[in-house]
Amino acid sequence: MGENWGQNRRTEPPETVALVEGLLIECDAGTGDTVLVGGGPASGKTQLQHQAVARARELGVLTLTAAGAADEREIDGGVLDQLLASPALPSAVAAEYTSAEGDRIAALCNALHRLARQRPVLIAVDDLQHVDGTSARLLLRLQRRARSAALLLVLTHPDSWYCGDGLPFAAQPHRHVQLTPFTVAAIAELVAGDHEDGLPEEIHRLSAGNPLLVNALVDAHHSSVDHGSVYSEAVQRLLHRYGSPLREVATAIAVLDTDVTTEAVATVAGVDPLDAETSTGLLTETGLVDGVRFRQQPAAAAVVGGLRGPEKVRLHARAAEVKHARGLPAPEVARHLVAAGAAEADWALPALVAAAEEVMLGDDVEFATRCLRLAASVATAPWEQQSIAQLLAKITWRVNPAAAAPHLATLREAGDSLDQSDRLALVRQSLWFGERETFEAAVAGLGDDLEPLHPRTAAELTLAAYWHYGTTVPMSADPSDPWLRTAESLASVWRNGGTEETSASAERILQNCRLSDTSLEALATAILALAYDGRTDRAEGWCTSLAEEAEYRGAVTWKAVLDALGASLLLRRGEPAAAADAANRALALLDGPNWGVAICYPLATLLAAQTAAGAFKAAAAVLRQPLPETVFDTLGGVRFLRARGQFHLATNRGLAAVSDFQQCQRFLRDRGLELPAVAPWRTDLAEANLRLRNPTLAVELAKQQLAETAPTDGYSRASALRVLAFAGEAAARHGLLSRAAEGFKDSGDRLELARTVRAINQLGQRAERSAGLVKPVRVPRPGVARAVVARPVAASPAPPPRPEPDPDSAAATALSEAELRVAELAAHGRTNRQIAETLYITVSTVEQHLTRVYRKLGVGGRSALAGELAGAGSGQ
């Protein structure tokens, strides 16, 4: 018997259950024992006892249970009464106790011992440390006699109790089991075969093997409920079982969430440092805490998430004070001030401002904004309020430019008192909202600063000015500096088109300018320069990379601009449908007021893409988008006017198109600008006059464009040549169109190249018809055979249009030129998608055209189309 005295086994709960089950079997065979089960709160002691009781009842063992309680420890015989109240206990035993004279504990012990010699008995008592003195005497007597009868005692206690108040029990024969956390293997058995997906490892990571947390997470897995909420509730229950002061210490550790001293924890928790140290040790034993920090962030978040009202404010305020006193970084201190929503201490306001500036280096716009808003709520001095407002404006612009607009007035009014950082913020915001005078004044102020402007920043601002206004403003930097020379070389793309020189400058800008508030337009210019030089793939690669960086850094405004730029690249690639989708996604990132004047860029692309795809209803909807008043004082407005003019031209509103193109002309001429890459207004007006049957003026304008165009500007030369092809002599038409196609190819504009190639193909078809190789298609009608009447092609220049047929005549049922193009491609075996890609229209538009063709030609489908077209031609 002595070999079991104090035998200490460290096992997981499942192994202890197996041990107790074995002792129950021995008890049933007539051999008793005592098991002392130790462990911390929520270590699984109570659950183990429940399992032992359930197993004993299955074996037919008479079972008596009781539990100690802290608030009943002074009740004499409280646990004893629980044992006697068991319905399984024979009434004779209870009667012997109540009728005994003298030592009633001895009488009851003898009665239970006699009962255990007749049948196996289990006595299970939970929380032995809370058992009253009288009941403890009974249990000690039974422990000494357990092995001489079929009597098994299972008594649970906390670890610290065993070598302290529990020494009387530890001095008697017993088996001692100390529960340990679950291992991954044990958890794998609980989740029943789902361990291949890493679930046991994840449960162990979150719980550190603590049985309460393990069982909660396993139950959540089996019942398919939300693991997060179950885990949080289990952590709260675990801490509740510990009580004070451990719960307060755990909460303080979770709030601090930093490696600090136990003295700091004690200050925040409001407890004695010795209690804090003891409680921290217990928390470490549970596996939740490592040192003075929670091992897993979800556990700390669960504890902090349970804080409410004044308690939350008080704890975070204390945490901020402790960290400030220890000299921790400003963001660490500010995090608690923001969580508390209070900053009453004198040091709090500068800490918040310093934290905002520091976290912005890591692009944490949201937290920086929260710091500044709290700082603004406690600032009293006007200079403090102004400084905070200026900093808030610079930070807010990246995600919400409209919210930064009120601070623009503050920056403007500050005048000469602004430092360089504030002036740059004023430059950024005035550009965004189209306030040119403010922009120029702010740039001039930069030259007056004692701190010289960095050449890179000067180059970025130079390109930003070109992007918005087509010209630059004097910079304080040396114009011979390599940065400024690179910027001027790159900006020549707007005048001369894409060249090797502009592409080299673009690459230098892209490789040396980090994405920032001041570099946004410079990088956008560089990307377009590559595209204008026919390096579309390179341009798209840079655009995608920078857009991903903007998204990662949380700069919604940057992301919106870069996505809009990506949409324009898709349009140049000849994918109007994809370009329209991309432009819509860019527009969705910011609402109208947040876009400022920059909204013209995605809108112009969207309008041009819808027009190119023949989606005129959708294009018309774009025109209803409200625009800022200052937008038409910028190149963005010129781009939008040109796209609107092209839409009017495509929908046979020639006069409206002329008005838009003339407005582009006035803007550029008034400012002495010649920027064909932005708006080749001469060829635009030439095309409009060609539609209005003014070929002489169209030729004159096209020739002017050729004379003004730089030799390297393939796009502008190609546009002029295409107009001359349709306005001039028919004999020269094919050659001019071929030269135009080469120009568009060199400039990388695949959309215009495709339009020009289609015009060349149509020219060849007309020549074949004239030679009798292909006869005009007629639509067979009873008693009527009218030639197909062609409508002007909206998307590309064409000869002066013929008069529209009377809608009431038979010609109104003839195939339009668009329907004819679709029908011919379908007759040659092209699929609807291939037709859509060839003609740059949507598949839906192809289907609509074919439906009308079938109806007009009286055919049942595509298989009969080729023969019907040929038959109509032979009947000419």
KETI-239480 format. One record per residue: z, x, y of N, C-alpha, C in turn. Coordinates in steps of 0.2 Angstrom, whole numbers, plus 5000, padded with zeros to 4 digits. Layout:
# residues N
ZXYZXYZXY ...
***
This chain:
# residues 876
500050044994500050005000500050045006 500350105006500450145012499750175014 499250175010498650205012498250165017 498550105018498150065022498550065029 499050095030499450095036499050125042 498850085047498550115052497850135051 497550125045496850145043496350115049 496050155053495650135058494950145057 494550085057493850085056493550055062 493050095065492650075070491950045068 491949975068491349945065491049895070 490449875069490149815072490449755070 490449705074490649635071490349615065 489749625063489449595057489849635051 489949705052490249735046491049715045 491349705051492049675051492049615047 491549565048491549505045491549515037 491049565036491049575028491649605025 492049645029492649665027493149615026 493249565031493649515030493449465024 492849455023492649415018492849445011 492749515011493049545005493749535003 494149545009494849535008495049455007 494649415009494749345007494649335000 494149364997494049354990494649384986 494849444988495449474985496049434986 496149404991496649354993496649294988 496049274987495949214982496149234975 496049304974496249334967496949344967 497349334972498049344972498349404976 497949444979498149504983498049494991 498649504994498649485002498549555006 498449545012498349605017498449585024 498449625028498449615036497949655039 497549625043497049655047497149645054 497249695058497249695065496649715068 496349665072495649675074495649695082 495449755084495549765091494849765094 494849765101494249765105494349735112 493949755116493949725123493749655124 493849625130493649565131492849555129 492749495126492049485124491749535119 492149565115491949615110491749575104 491949515103491749475097492349465093 492949475095493549465091493649385089 493549345094493649275093493149245088 492549265089491949245085492149265078 492349325077492449355071493049315067 493549295071494049255068493749185066 493349155070493049095068492649095062 492249155061491849155055492349165049 492849205050493349215044493649145042 493849105047494149045045493648995042 493048995044492548955041492448985034 492349045032492249075026492849055021 493449055024494049045020494048975018 493848925022493848855020493348845015 492748885015492248875010492548895003 492948945003493248974997493848934994 494048884999494648844997495348874998 495348925003495948955005496248915010 496948905009497348865014497348905021 497148875026497048915032497448885038 497848925041498248905047498048955053 497848915059497648955064498048945071 498048995075498348985081498149035086 498249025093497949075098498549085103 498649145105499049165111498749145117 499149135122498849125129499349155134 499049185139499449215144499949165148 499749105149500149065153500649025148 500649035141501149005137501549055133 501549125136501949175132502749165133 502949125138503649115139503849055135 503449015132503648955128503848985121 504448975120504748995114504448955108 504248995103503948965097503248925098 502948945103502248915105501748925099 501648985097501148995092501448975085 502048975084502348945078502248875077 502348835083502148765082501448755081 500948795083500248785082500148795074 500448835071500348845064500648795060 501248765062501548705058501148645059 500748645065500448585066499748575062 499548625058498948625055499048565049 498448525049498448475044498448495037 498248565036498148585029498848605027 499348615031500048645029500448585025 500648605019501048545015501648525020 501748465020502348435024503048465022 503048485015503748515013503848585016 503348625018503548685022503748675029 503448625032503648605039504348575039 504548535033505148505033505748555032 505548605028506048665026506248695032 505748705037505848745043506348705048 506148635048506548595053507248585050 507348585044507948565041508448625040 508148685041508548745039509048755044 509648785041510248795045510248875046 510448895052510448975053509748995055 509549055051508949085053508349045051 508049005055507548965054506849005052 506849055056506249105055506149125048 506749145046506849175039506649125034 506849055035506749005031506048985030 505648985036504948975036504549025033 504749095034504449145031504449145023 505049125021505149115014504749065011 504649005015504248945012503548965012 503249005017502549015017502449075012 502949115011502849165005502749134999 503249084997503149044991502549014990 502348984996501648944996501148994994 501149054997500549104995500549124988 501149124985501149144978500849084973 500849024976500548974972499748964974 499548974980498848974982498749024987 498049044988497949094994498049055001 498249095005498349075012498149125017 497749095022497549135028497849115034 498149165037498449145044498049185049 497749155054497349185059497549175066 497749225069498049215076497649255081 497349225086496949265091497449285097 497249335100497649365106498349375104 498449415100499149435098499649455103 499249485108499649515114500049455118 499849395117500149345121500549295117 500749325111501149285107501849285109 502249235109502949235111503349265106 503949285108504449325104504649295098 504749235098504949195091504449195086 503849185089503249185084503049255082 503149305086503049375084503449395078 504149375079504549385073504349355067 504049295067503849265060503249305058 502749325062502149355060502349425057 502849465060503049525058503349525051 503749475050504049455043503549445038 503049405040502449395035502049455034 501949495039501549555038501949605033 502549605033502949645028502849625021 502749555020502749525013502049505011 501549525015500849495014500649525007 500649585005500349615000500749594993 501349554994501649534987501449464986 500949434989500749364988500049364990 499749304989499049294991499049274998 499249315003499349305010498949355014 498449325018498049365022498149355029 498349395033498449385040497849425044 497549385048496949415053497249405060 497449465063497749455070497249495075 497049465080496649505085497049525091 496849575094497249605100496749655104 496949665111496549715115496649785113 496149825114496249895112496849925115 497049915121497649955124498249925121 498249875118498949845116499149875110 498749905106498849925099499349985099 499250025104499750085104500250075110 500350015112500850005117501349945115 501249885117501649835115501549815108 501049835105500949815098501149865093 501549915095501849965090502249935084 502649875085502949845079502449825074 501849795076501449775071501049835068 500949885072500549945070500949985065 501649975066502150015061502149985054 501849925053501849895047501249905043 501249895036500649895032500049855035 499449885036498949845039498249885039 497749845040497149885041496949875048 496749925052496549915059495749925060 495449875063494749875064494649875071 494249925074494149925081493349905082 493249845085492549825086492149875090 491549885088491149925092490449885094 490149905099489549875101489049865096 488549815096488049805092487549865092 487249895087486749935087486049905087 485549935088484849905088484749875082 484949915076484749885069485149825068 485749815071486149755070485849695074 485549715080485249655084484649635080 484249685077483649665074483749615068 484349625065484449575059484649505062 484949505068485049435072484449405074 483949445076483349405079482849395073 483049405067482649385061481949395061 481849465061481149485059480649495065 480949485072480549485078480549555081 480849605077480949665080480349715081 479749695079479249735079478949735087 479149685090478849685097479349715102 479849745100480349785104480849735107 480949675104481449635107482149665106 482349685100483049715099483149765104 482649815105482749865110482949835117 482549785119482649755125483349725126 483549685121484149655121484749705121 484649765117485149815118485149845124 484649855128484549885134484949845139 484849775139485149735144485949725142 486149725136486849715134487249765132 486949825131487349885129487649875122 487449825119487749805112488349755113 488549735119489149695120488949625116 489449605111489249545107489149485111 489549475117489449415120488749405123 488549465126487849465129487349465124 487449505118486949505113486849435110 487349395109487349335106486949285111 487149295117486849245122486049255122 485849325122485149335123484849315116 485149325110484849305104484749235104 485249195106485249125106484649105111 484549135116484049115121483349125118 483349185114482649195111482549145105 483049125101482849075096482749005099 483048995105482948925108482348925113 482048985114481548985119481648965126 482248975128482448965135482449025139 482449015146482449075150482949125149 482749185148483249245146483649255152 483249255158483549285164484249245166 484149175166484749135168485249135163 485049145156485549145151485949215152 485649265153485949335154486449335160 486249305165486649295171487249255170 487249205166487749165165488249205160 487949235155488349275150488749335154 488449365159488749415162489349385166 489249325169489749295173490349275168 490249255163490749235158491149295156 490749345154491149405152491649435157 491449435164491849455169492449405170 492349345169492849295170493349305164 493149325158493649335153494149395155 493949445159494349495161494849475166 494649435170495149415176495249465181 495749455185495849505190496249565188 496249625190495749635196495049665194 494949665187494349685184493749655187 493749585188493249545190493049565198 493549575202493449605209493149675209 493349715204493149785204492349785202 492249745197491549735195491049705200 491349665204490949635209490849685215 491349725216491249775221490749825219 490749845213490249895210489549865211 489449805209488849775209488549775216 489049755221488849755228488649815231 489049875229488849935232488249965229 488149955222487549975219487350045220 487850095221487650165223488250205220 488050265218488550305215489050325221 489650295221490150305225490850325222 491350335225492050355222492350285220 492850295216493250235214493650215220 493850255225494150235231493750195235 493150205236492650165239492650095236 492650095229492550035226493249995227 493850025227494449995228494449965235 494149995240494149975247493749905248 493149905244492749845245493049795241 493349805235493649755231494249735234 494649775238495249755241495849755235 495749805231496349815226496549885226 497149905223497449965223496950015219 496850075222496450125219496550135211 497250135209497350145202497050085198 497150025201496849965197496049975197 495850005202495050005202494850055197 495250115196495050165191495150135184 495750095183495850075176495250015174 495149975179494649925178493949955177 493750005181493150045180493050075173 493650095170493650125163493450065158 493750015159493649955155492949935155 492649925161491949905162491549955158 491650025159491250075155491250055148 491850045145491950025138491449965136 491349915140490949865138490249885138 490049935141489349955141488949935148 489349895152488949865158488949925163 489449965164489550015169489450085166 489150125170489150195169489350235175 489950265174490250295180490550235185 490250235191490450175195489750135197 489350125193488750095194488550055188 488249995189488049955183487449995180 487449995173486850025170486249995171 486249925171485649885172485649845178 485049855182485049815188485049735187 484849705182484949635181485649615180 486049655177486749645177487049645184 486949695188487249695194486949635198 486349615198486049565201486349495199 486549495193486849425190487549425194 487949475195488549475198488549455205 488049495209487949485216487749405217 487249385212487049315213487549265213 488149285210488649235209489049225216 488949275221489349275227489149215231 489549185235489449125239489849135246 489449115251489849105258490249165260 490849155262491249205265491349265261 491449255254491549315250490949355250 490349335250489749375251489749415257 489849385263489849415269490449465269 491049455267491549505267491449565263 491149555257491049615253490449655255 489949625258489349665260489549705267 489949665271490249705277490649765275 491149755270491549815268491049865265 490549845261490149895258489749935264 489549905269489149935274489649985278 490249965279490750005282490950065278 490950055272491150115267490550165267 489950145267489350185266489250225273 489350185278489250215285489750275286 490450265284490950315284490750375280 490450365275490250415270489650455272 489350425277488750465280488050455275 488050395272487450375268486850365272 486250365270485650355274485650285277 485350275283485350215287485150155282 484650165278484350105275484950075270 485350125267485850105262486350065266 486550085272487050045276486749975278 486149975281485749915283485649865278 485549885272485449835266486049785266 486649815267487249775267487349735273 487149755279487249725285486749665285 486149675282485649615282485849565276 486149585271486349545266486949505268 487449535273487949495276487749455281 487149465284486949425290487349435296 487749495296488149505302488149585303 488249605310488249675312488649675318 489349665317489749665323490049735325 490049785321490249845323489849885328 490149925331489749965337489150005334 489250025328488750075324488250035321 488349965320487849925316487149925319 487149915326486449905329486049965328 486250025330485850085329485650105322 486150085317486050095310485450045308 485449985310484849945308484149965311 484149985317483550015320483350075317 483750125315483550185312483350165305 483650115301483450095295482750065295 482550025300481949995300481350055301 481550105306481050155307480950195300 481450205297481450245291481050215285 481250155284480850115278480150105280 479950105286479250095288478850155285 479150205285478750265282478550255275 478950215271478750195265478450125264 478250095270477850035271478249975268 478849975269479249915267479349875273 478849835275478749795281479249745281 479349705275479849655275480549675277 480849725274481449745275481549775282 481049805284481049835291481149775296 480749725295480749665299481449625299 481749625293482449595293482949635297 482849695296483349745300483249735307 482649725310482549725317482749655320 482649605316482849535318483549525318 483949555313484649555314484949595320 484549655321484749695327484649655333 484049625334483949585340484449525341 484749505336485249445336485849475339 486049535339486649565342486549605348 485949625349485849665355485949625362 486349665366486449625373486149665379 486049725378485749765384485049745384 484749735390484049725391483649775388 483849845389483449895386483449895378 483949875376484049875368483549815366 483549755369483149705367482449725367 482249755373481549775374481349825369 481749875367481549925362481449895355 481949845354481849815347481249775347 481149735352480549695352479849735351 479849795354479249835354479149865347 479749885344479749905337479549855332 479749795333479649735329478849715329 478649725335477849705336477449755332 477649825332477249875328477249855321 477849835319477949825312477649765309 477749715313477549645311476749645311 476449685315475649675315475349685308 475649725304475349735298475249675293 475749625294475749575290475649505293 475749505300475749445304475549455311 474949475313474749495319474949445325 474849375323475049325328475749325330 476149345325476849345327477049405331 476649455331476749515336476449495343 476049445343475749435350476249425356 476749385355477249385360477449455363 477549495358477749565360477249605364 476649585364476149615368476249615375 476549555377476649545385477249595386 477749605382478349645383478049715384 477649735379477349805380476949815386 476549765388476149775394476549775400 477149735400477549735406477949805407 478049835401478449895402478149955406 477449955406477049995410477250065408 477350105413477450175413478050195408 478550155407479150165403478950175396 478350155393478150165386478150235384 478350245378478250315375477550305371 477350365368476750365365476650315359 477150315356477150265350477050195352 477450175358477350105360476650095363 476350145366475650145369475150135363 475250165358474850155352474850085350 475450065349475549995347475149945352 475249955358474849915363474149925362 473849985361473149995360472949955354 473349955348473149925342473149845343 473649815346473649745347473149715352 473049755358472549735363471849735360 471649785355471049785352470949725347 471549705344471449655339471349585342 471649575348471649515352471049515357 470649565357470149565362470249575369 470849605371471049615378470849685380 470149695382469849755384470249795389 470449755395470749795400471349825398 471749785394472449815392472349875388 471749865383471649925379471449985383 471049975388470850035392471350065396 471850025399472350045402472850085398 472950055392473450095387473150155385 472550165384472250225382472250275388 472150255394472250295400472950325400 473450275399474150295399474350355394 473950345388474050405383473950475386 473450475391473250535393473750565398 474150515401474750535406475350555402 475450545396476050565392476150635392 476750655392476950725392476750755385 476850705380476650725373475950725372 475550775370474850775370474650725364 474050695365473850645359473550695354 473750675347473450715342472650705342 472250755341471550745340471350695335 471650695329471550645324471550575327 472150565330472250495333471750485338 471550535343471050525348470350505344 470250535339469550525335469650455332 470150435330470250365327470150315332 470450325338470450275344469750275346 469350325346468650335348468250285344 468350295338467950255333468150175333 468750165335469050095335468650065341 468650105347468350075353467550055352 467250105348466550095346466450025342 466950025337466949965332466949895336 467349895341467549835344467049825351 466849875354466549865360465849905361 465749945356465049985356465050045360 465650065363465650115368466350145367 466550205370467150235369467450235376 468050255377468450265383468650335383 468750365389468950435390469650455386 469650505382470250525378470550585381 471150595380471550655383471350715379 471150705373471050765369470350805371 470350865369469750905370469150875367 468650865371468050835367467650875363 467850945363467450995359467851005352 468450965352468850975346468450945340 468550975334468150955328468250875326 468850855328468950785326468550745331 468550755337468150715342467350725341 467150785339466450795337466250755331 466750755326466550715320466550635322 466950615326466950545328466350525332 466150565336465550545340464950555336 464950595331464350605326464350535322 464950515320464950455315464750395319 464950385326464850335330464050325331 463650375330462950375332462650325327 462950305321462650265316462450195319 462850175325462650115328461950115332 461850175334461150185338460650205333 460750255329460250285325460150265318 460650225315460650205308460950265304 460950255298461250305293460850365292 461150425293460750485292461250535288 460950585286461350635282461950655286 461850665293462350685298462950635298 462750575299463250515299463650515292 463250525287463650515280464150575279 463950635282464350695281464950685285 464850655291465450635296465850585293 465550535290465950485286466350505281 466150555277466550585271467150615274 467050655280467550695283468150645285 467950595288468450545291468750515285 468450495280468750455274469250505270 469050565270469450615266470050645270 470050635277470550665281470950615285 470750555285471150505289471550455284 472250455284472650415280472550345283 472550295278472550225280473150205285 473050185291473550165295473350115301 473750105305473550055310473050075315 473050145316472550175321471850195317 471950205311471350225307470950175304 471150105305470750055301470050055303 469850045309469150045311468750105310 469150165310468750225309468550225302 468950205297468850205290468250155289 468350095292467750045291467150075293 467150105299466450135302466150185297 466650225294466350275289466050245283 466350195281466150155275465450125276 465350095282464750065284464150115285 464350175287463950225288463650255282 464050255277463750275270463250215268 463450155269463050105266462350105270 462350115277461750115281461350175279 461650225275461250285273460950275266 461050215263460850205257461350225251 461950245253462450265248462950205247 462650155245463050095244463550095239 463450135233463950135228464550175231 464450235234464950275237465350235242 465050195246465350155251465750105248 465550065243465950015239466550045236 466450105233467050145230467550155235 467450185241467950195246468250135248 467850075249468150015251468649985246 468449985240468849965235469550005234 469450065235470050115234470550095240 470250095246470750085252471050015252 470649965249470849895249471449895244 471449925239471949935234472549965237 472450015241473050055244473350005249 472949965253473249925257473649865254 473449845248473849795245474449825242 474449885239475049915237475549925242 475349945248475749955253475949895257 475749835255475949775258475749765265 475149795267474849785273474349735273 474449665274474049615273473449615278 473549635284473049645289472549695287 472749755285472249805282471849775277 472249745272471849715266471349665268 471449625273471049575275470349605278 470449655282469849685285469449725280 469749755276469449795270469049745266 469349695264469049645260468449615263 468449595270467949575274467349625274 467549685274467049745274466649745267 467049735262466849735255466349675255 466449615258465949565257465349575261 465349615266464749635270464349685265 464649725261464349775257463949735251 464249685249463949645244463349605246 463349585253462849555256462249605256 462349665258461849715259461549725252 461949725247461749735240461249685237 461249625241460849575239461149525234 461849515235462249465231462549415236 462149375239462449325244463049285241 462949255235463449215232464149255231 464149315229464749355228464949375235 464549385240464749405246465149345250 464849285249465249225251465949215248 465949225242466649225238467149275241 466849335242467349385244467549375252 467049355256467249335263467749275263 467649225259468149175259468849205256 468849245252469549275249469849315255 469449355259469749385265469949345270 469649285271469849245276470549205274 470649195267471249165265471849215266 471749275267472349315267472649305274 472349295279472649275286472349215289 472749175292472549115295472149135302 471849085305471449095311471849135316 472349115319472749155324472849225322 473049235316473249305314472649355313 472049325313471449365313471249395320 471449365325471249385331470449385332 470149435336469449435337469149455330 469449495326469249515320468949465315 469149405316468849345312468149345312 467849375317467049365317466749405311 467049455309466749495304466749465297 467249435294467149395288466749325289 466849295295466449235297465649255297 465449305300464749325301464449335294 464849375290464649385283464549325279 465049275280465049215276464449175278 464349165285463849125287463149155285 463049225286462449255283462349245276 462849255272462749245265462549175263 462949125266462749055264462049035266 461849065272461149055274460649085269 460749145267460349185262460249145256 460849115254460849075247460549005248 460348985254460148915255460648865255 461248885256461848835256461948815263 461548775266461548765273462148725275 462348675271462948635272463548675273 463648725268464248765268464148815274 463548835276463448875282463648835288 463448775289463648735295464348725295 464748725290465448715290465748775293 465448835292465748895295465748895303 465248865305465148855313465648815316 466048775312466548735315467248775315 467248835313467848875313467948895320 468548875323468748895330468848965331 468548995337468549065338468949075344 469349135345469649155351469149155357 469449145363469049145369468649215370 469049265368468849335370468349365365 468149325360467849355354467149375356 466849335361466149355363466049415368 466649445369466649505373466649565369 466549555362466649605357466049615353 465949665350465349675345465449625339 466049605337466149555332465849495334 465849475340465549415343464849415342 464549475344463849485343463549475336 463949505332463749495325463749425323 464249385325464349315323463749285326 463549295333462949265336462349275332 462249335330461649355326461649315320 462149305316462149265310462049195311 462349175317462249105319461449085321 461149135324460449135326460049135319 460249175315459849175308459949105305 460449075305460549015302460148955305 460148955312459748915316458948925314 458748985313458048995311457948975305 458348985300458248955293458248885293 458548845297458548775297458048745302 457548785304457048755309457348735315 457848775318458048765325457848825329 457248835330457048895333457348905340 457348855344457548855351458348875351 458748855346459448875346459448945344 459048965339459049035337458849085343 458349065347458249105353458849115357 459149055359459749055363460249105360 460449105354460949155351460649225352 460049235350459749305351459749335358 459649285362459649305369460349325372 460849285369461449305371461749365369 461449385363461549455360461249505365 460649495367460249535371460649545378 460949495381461249495387461949535386 462249525381462849565380462749645380 462249665376462049735375461749765382 461349725385461049755391461549755397 461949705397462449705403462949775402 463049795396463449855395463049915393 462449915394462049975394461949995387 462049955382462049975375461349955371 461250005367460649995362460850005355 461149955352461449965345461049925340 460449945338460049905333460449895327 460849935325461249925318461649875319 461849855325462349795325461949735326 461449735331461049675333460349695335 459849705331459149715333458849655336 459049645342458949575345458149565347 457849625348457049615349456749585343 456849615337456549585331456749515329 457449505331457649435330457349385334 457249405341456849365345456149355343 455849415341455149415338455049365333 455549365328455449325322455549245325 455949235329456049165332455449145335 455149185339454549165343453949155338 453949195333453449185328453449115325 454049095324454249025321454048975326 454048995333453948945338453148945340 452748985336452048995337451949035343 452349085345452149125350452049195348 451449205344451349275340451249325345 450949315351450849365356451549405358 452049355360452649385362453049415356 452949385350453249415344453049485343 452349495344452049565343452349615348 452349585355452649635360453349655359 453749605357454449625355454549675349 454149655344454149705338453949775340 453449785344453249845347453749885351 454049845355454649875359455149895355 455349855349455849885345455649945341 455049955339454750015336454850075341 454650065347454750115352455450135354 455850095353456550105355456950135349 456750125343457050135337457050215335 457650245334457650315332457250315325 456950375324456550385318456950385312 457650395312458050385306458250315305 458150275309458450205309457950165305 457950165298457550135294457550055294 458150035295458249955295457849925301 457949955307457649925313456949935313 456649995310455949995310455649955305 455949945299455749895294455749825297 456249805300456249735303455649725308 455549775312454949765317454249765313 454249805308453549815304453449745301 453949715298453949655295453649595299 453949595305453649545310452949555312 452749625313452049635315451649615309 451849625303451449605297451249535297 451649485299451549415299451249395306 451349435311451049415318450449445319 450249495316449649535317449049515313 448549565312447949545308448149545301 447849495298447949485290447749545286 447249585289447049645285447549695284 447949705290448549755290449149735287 449149665285449849635283450149675277 449749685272450049715265450349785267 449949825270450149895272450849895276 450849845281451449845285452049825281 451949775277452549745273452749805268 452249845265452449895261452849945264 452649965271453050015275453749985276 453749915278454449885279454849885273 454649875267455049885261455349955260 454950005261455150075261455750085266 455650055272456250065277456850025274 456849965272457449935269457749975263 457249995259457550035253457950095256 457650135261457950195263458650175266 458650115270459350095273459850075268 459650055262460150035257460249955258 459849925262459849845262459449815257 459749795251459349775246459149695247 459549665251459449595252458749585256 458749625262458049625266457549655262 457649705257457149735253456849675248 457349635245457049585241456649535245 456849515251456449465255455749495256 455749555258455149585259454649595253 454949615248454549615241454349545240 454749495241454449425239453949405244 453949425250453349415254452749445252 452849515250452249545247451949515241 452349485237452149455231451749385233 452049355237451749285240451049305243 451049355246450449375250449849385244 450049425239449549435233449349365230 449849315229449649255226449149215231 449249225237448849185242448149215241 448149285241447449315240447149295234 447449285228447149265222446949195222 447349145226447049085227446449075231 446449115236445849115240445249145236 445349185231444749215227444549165222 444949115221444849065216445149075209 445549135209445949145203446449105201 446749075207447349025206447148975211 447148915209446948855213447648825215 447648795221448248765224448448705219 449048695218449348645214449348585218 449148535214449148465217449648425212 449948375216450348325212449948265210 449948255204449548195202449848135203 449548085207449848025208449247975207 449447905205448947855204448547845210 447847875210447347855215447447905221 447947955221448048005226448148075223 447748125226447848195224447848235231 448448255233448548285239448848355237 448648405241448848475240449548485242 449848535238450548545240450648575247 451048545251451248565257451748615258 451648675260452248725260452648715267 453348725266453748725271453948805273 454048815279454248885281454748915277 454748975275455249005271455849025276 456449005276456949015281457149085281 457149115276457549185275457149235277 456449235278456049295280455449275284 455249315289454649305293454049275290 453749235293453149205290452649185296 452049175294451549145299451749085303 451549065309451749005312451648945307 452148905307452148855302451648795304 451448765298450948715299451348645301 451048595304451348535306451648505300 452248485301452648445295452248385293 452248365287451848305285452248245286 451948195287452248125288452648105282 453348095283453748085277453548025274 453147975277452947915273452347925270 452047985270451347995267451448015260 450948025256450948045249451148115249 451048155255451148225255451948235255 452348185256453048195256453248205249 452848185244453048195237452848255234 452448295238452148365236452748415235 452548465231453048515230453148555236 453748575238453848625244453748695241 453648735246453548805244454148835239 454748815241455348835237455348805230 455148745230455048715223454448745219 453948765223453348795219453548865217 453948905220454148965218454648965212 455048915212455548905206455048875200 454648835201454248805196453748865193 453448905197453048965194453449005190 454049025192454549075188454749035182 454848975182455048935176454548935171 453848925174453348915169453148985166 453349045169453349105166453849125161 454349075160454849085155455549115157 455549115164456249145167456749095166 457349115164457949075164458149055171 458648995171458848975178459249035181 459649075178459949125181459549185183 459049195179458549245182458149225188 457949165188457649135194458149145200 458749125199459249125205459349195207 459349245203459449315205458749345208 458149315206457549335209457449315216 457649245217457549215223458149215228 458749245225459349245229459649175231 459649135226459949065227460349055221 460749005222461248985217460848955211 461248955205460948925199460948855200 461448825204461448755205460748735209 460648775214460048765218459348765214 459348815209458748815204458748745201 459248725198459248665194459048605198 459248605204459048545209458348545210 458048605211457348615213456948595206 457148615201456748595194456848525193 457348495195457448415194456948385198 456848405204456348375209455648385207 455548455204454848465202454648425196 455148415191454948375185454748305187 455148275192455048205194454348205198 454248255202453548245206452948255202 453048305197452448315192452448265186 452948225185452948185180453048215173 453348265173453448305166454148295164 454248305157454948295154455348355154 455048415155455548475155455148535156 455448595155455148655156454548675151 454548645145454048665140453348635143 453348585146452748555149452548575156 452948625159452848635166452248685167 452148735162451548775163450848735163 450848695158450148655157450048615163 450548575165450548535170450248565177 450548625178450348665184449648685183 449448705177448748725176448248665177 448448605174448048545174447948525181 448548525185448448505192447948545196 447948615194447548665198446848645196 446648635190445948625188445648555190 446048515192445848455195445648455202 445748515205445648525213444948505214 
***
